[in-house]
Amino acid sequence: MDQPTSVSTPTPDAFAAARARLFAIAYRMLGTRADAEDVLQDAWLRWHQADRGSLQSAEAWLVTVVTRLAIDRLRAAKTEREAYVGFWLPEPLVA
C-alpha cells in the first residue's frame, strides 16, 4: 500500500538537512548568531529525544520547535531588557 506523499519518514540526518533553514529562522527572529546557535542546540537535543516514528514531517516538526524556542528566548530577553535604555541592534551576519 502506498503512503501519502505528504508524510515523510524522518531520517537521522533530517536535522542536518534542515539546519540551514532552521538557523535562518532563528537568526531572523533573534538577531544574533549566538542566540540562533543556542536555539539550534536546544532543538537538536529535543530532536534526539523525540519519538521520530510518529512524526508526519520531520522538517515541519523541527521548524515548529525552533520557532517556539526562539519565541521563548525573545520573551526571556524582553524581561531582561526592560530596564535597559539604550539601542538594541541586530548583529550583522557575515556569510
N, C-alpha and C positions, 0 to 999 in steps of 0.2 A: 504494500500500500504506500502511496506517495505521501510525503509530508507536505504541508502547506508551505509555499515559498516564503511567507513572512516569518516563519520560525527558523532561526539559525541555531545550529548546535555550537555552544560555547567551546572554544578550544583554549588550551593553556596559554597560548600566545595571543589571545584576543586582546588582552590588556596592552601588550607591546604594539599590536597593530593599530590600536586606537589612541595610543599615548600622545601623539602629536595633536590630535583633535582635543583630547582631554586637557592638555596643557594650554592650548589656545583658549578654551572656555574658561579655565581657572584664571589665566593671566588677564583676560579681558574683564573678568568680574572683580579681581582683587587688585590689579595694578602693579604688583611686584612679582618678580621672578621667584624670590624666596618663598613667598606665601603660596604661589601656584605649585611649586615643587612640594611643599609640605602637604598641600591638599592631595596631590597625586600619590604621595607616600601613604597617606591615610586611606585613600581609595584602593591602593594596591593591597594593603592589609585586609581591607574588607572583601576585596575580590577573592583572596585566598581563603577566607573564612566562609564565603558564601556557598550555598548549595547550587552549583552551576548546572546541575542536571535538570533543575526545574525552571531555568530561565528560558524565556522565549527568544530574547535578543540580548546577547552579551553587551553589544555596544550601547543599546538603549539603557540597560541597567547601569553601565559604567558612567554614561553621561548624566543620568539621574543622580547617582551617588556623588559625583564630582560637583554638580550644581548645588546639591543640598549641603555638602561640606563647605563649599565656598560661601554660601549664604550664611551658614553658622559662623564662619570666620569673620564675615562682614559685620554680623551682629555683635560679636565679641569685640571687634575693633572699634565699633561705634561707641560702645560703653567706655572703652579705654580712652578715646579721643574727646570725650565730652568736655574735658577741662582744658584741652589744647586750643590756643587761639591763633596759631599760625596756619600757613597754607599746606595742603596735602596734595602733592602732585604725583602722578603715576611714574614709576621707574621706566626709563626708555629701554626698549627691547632691542638688543643688538643681535642680529642674526648671524 
